[in-house]
Amino acid sequence: MAALPLATAEVCDANSHLITNGELRALQPIFQIYGRRQVFAGPIVTLKVFEDNVLVREFLEEKGQGRVLVVDGGASLRCAILGGNPVQQAQNNGWAGIVVNGCIRDVDEINGCDIGVRALNSHPMKANKKGMGEKHVPVTIAGTRICDGEWLYADTDGILVSRTELIV
């Protein structure tokens, strides 16, 4: 079930104790905002790949149930690991959002989708199709360790990760 979107600045102001003890972390502000849904939140599913998008597509073909896919693409700027068709499928399958530590392509198409997408940048070249990667593993992106099952909150101010669902 998707979390109620919260304003990240307000969450930080109201939860300094969670920031101090590491239960609430802010990602470094390195991501571009894509997609029509600028505010999104949900439980995290993690994926680690490098210049290969087979597993990304497989995940987004599943029912999202309000989850957020966090993809550690190794911060590669050499190709896109997410494009318009998988994002359209993610929207149709009920994913709340996708955060990519790497590049996307088909930006105009993605910006037409009612889903939140964050990525480092866009790139016209497509990814490899070898099916290499790791599912449901801890990843470290934007200075933050992120685990499967944690909660992600994103808005135009930034992205927060919490060990547990936050209540207003």
Secondary structure, DSSP 8 states (H G I E B T S, - for coil): -------HHHHHHH-HHHHHTTSEEE--S--EEESS--SEEEEEEEEE-SSB-HHHHHHHHS--TT-EEEEE-TT--SSEEE-HHHHHHHHHTT--EEEEEEEE--HHHHHTSSSEEEEEEE-SSB-B-S---EES--EEETTEEE-TT-EEEEETTEEEEESS----
